[in-house]
Amino acid sequence: MDILSMAQLLLYKSLQRITLLNCPRILQHLVRPLSLVSMRHVKHFLAVLLLVSLICLSVHVHWIVCKPNFSAIEHYRVSVGILLCLIQISVVFSLPFFIFNFLGVVLINVFTQRPKLQRSPLLGPFLCFRVVTKGLYPELVNENMKLNLQVCRKVGLHNYIFEVVTDIPINLKSTKDSREILVPKNYKTSSGSLFKARALQYALEPEVDILSPGDWIVHLDEETLLTEEAVIGIINFTGAGEHAFGQGVITYGSGKIINWVTTLADSIRVGVDYGCLRFTLGILHKPVFSWKGSFIVADAEAEKKISFDHGPEASIAEDCFFACVAFSKGYSFGFVEGEMLEKSTFTLKDFIQQRRRWMQGILLTALSAKIPLRYKLGPVLMSFSGCTLPANLLMVPISLIWPLPSSPIITVTYSFILGTILYLFILGTLQTFSVHRYGIWKCILLVLATMMCGLVACILENIASILVFWFPRSSVASFYVVKKDIPNDCVKGI
C-alpha cells in the first residue's frame, strides 16, 4: 500500500464514526421535497458545482499538458523525491474540513428568511448576555451595551441581564438590566486557567453567579452587536431546549469599514459559518471542528458542569477546548438562527496575531491528554493542516522547479479544496454585503476585491503558521488582544 492510499484509509476510518453514523440526518436534507427548496438555493447549488467543476477541469487539463512522465523518487534523489511527495500529499489534511463546508452550503438553504418568534419573549427562560473584557476599551463596551439593550427592548425581551466581566473597572452603571463583575487580581482557578478562561470561570463561581437551573448564557465579545434576528433566534433556541449549546453566524462588514482588506479577507469566516458550522451543529449536532468564542448560547447548568477551569493549555483557545470537552461529555449542539455583527481586525499585524493565537490554541487542544482523540479529531486535522499550510502554498512554485507527476486523486482533491475556498469567500461577501443594499455592480466589485484580499489573507495566515509551527515560542506566555477602540462615529454608524 502506497503513502497516498494509507492517508486516504486513515481519513476514511477517522471520519466514518462522525459522518456515516449520522447518515439519516444528512439524508433528511437530501430528500427534502423540491417545493421546499427555493429557486435561489437551486441556482446557488448549481453555482457551487460549476465553480468546483471548472477548477477541477482546469487543473486536470494543466496536468495532462504538463504532467511529467517519470517517478519522482527515481528521477530525484530518494530524500528529495519523498519530501516532494509528502508536500503534495499534505493537502489531504484540509480535505475533511472543506467537505463539511461543501455539504453545508449545498444541503442547507443559505437564503433564509428572517426568523419568526415561535413563543412569546415573556414566557422564555432567563437570559444572561455575558461580555468578557480586559477593560482596555471602556467606552466601546459601554456604547455597545446601550445599543444591545435597545435591540433587546425592541424585540420585547424582558427576562434578561447583561453582565460585563472585566479585569479593569469600566464604571458600568449597575441597573436591573446590567451589572459589572470585576475579577480580583489575586483570583486563581484550581487548575490555573489564564486570560479569558480565568474571567469566564470567575463568573461561574458560586459567590458570583446568580443564575439558576433553566437559565441560559449568551457569550459575546466586547465589540459584538446584537441584531433583532439574533435575539429572536436565541429566544427560539432556548425556548425549544433541544440542545445544551448553540451558535449562529457572525458577519464583519457592518457600519463604517475600518480596514477593507481584513474585512473582505474575513468573508471566508462568514462562509464557514454558513458551511461547516451549520452542517456540524445543525445536522450532526457535534462541534467537529470546534466553534467561535462569541455568539455562544449555553445552558447555564451545562456550562457550570463543564467549566472553563482546564488549566493553561486550555486558556489560549478556551472556546475550542470547551467545545471538545462538552463533546466528550455527550452534550448536544445546535445552530441558532440570525446573525450578530462584529468588526474585523484594524491592521494586518493584528490579523496575523489573531490567527496565530487561534492556531496556538487549537494546537494545544489537539495535544491535550485531557480529551480523547475521537473528540478532538477536528482540531488535530486543523493543526496538521495549519502546519502544512506553507507547503501547500509553495506546491505550485515548487512544481515549476521540480516537476512532479500528480495522481488524479490529488488533482481532484486540490481542485475541490481550491474551488470550495473560492466559493466560501464569494458567499461570505454576498451574505455580508447584500445585493439589495449595495446593488449588483458594487457587489461584483466587492467579490473581485475579495479574491485579491483572499490572496493577502493566505499570505498572512502562512506567516502565522510559520510563527506557530516552525518558530514557536511559549504557547501560553500571552493572550494577544487586538486593537478595538473604534472611533465614535464608526460605532454609531453600525
CORZI-V172305 format. One record per helix or strand. SS is the DSSP state (A for helix, B for strand). FROM is the first residue (numbers start at 1). LEN is the number of residues. If there is no record, write none. Layout:
BEGIN
ss->SS from->FROM len->LEN
ss->SS from->FROM len->LEN
END
This chain:
BEGIN
ss->A from->3 len->28
ss->A from->34 len->3
ss->A from->39 len->28
ss->A from->72 len->4
ss->A from->78 len->12
ss->A from->92 len->16
ss->A from->121 len->3
ss->B from->127 len->7
ss->A from->138 len->18
ss->B from->160 len->7
ss->B from->175 len->1
ss->B from->178 len->5
ss->A from->195 len->9
ss->B from->216 len->5
ss->B from->225 len->1
ss->A from->228 len->13
ss->B from->245 len->7
ss->B from->253 len->1
ss->A from->260 len->6
ss->A from->267 len->18
ss->B from->296 len->4
ss->A from->300 len->7
ss->A from->312 len->3
ss->A from->318 len->11
ss->B from->333 len->9
ss->B from->343 len->1
ss->A from->348 len->20
ss->A from->373 len->3
ss->A from->377 len->11
ss->A from->389 len->13
ss->A from->408 len->25
ss->A from->435 len->4
ss->A from->440 len->31
ss->A from->488 len->5
END
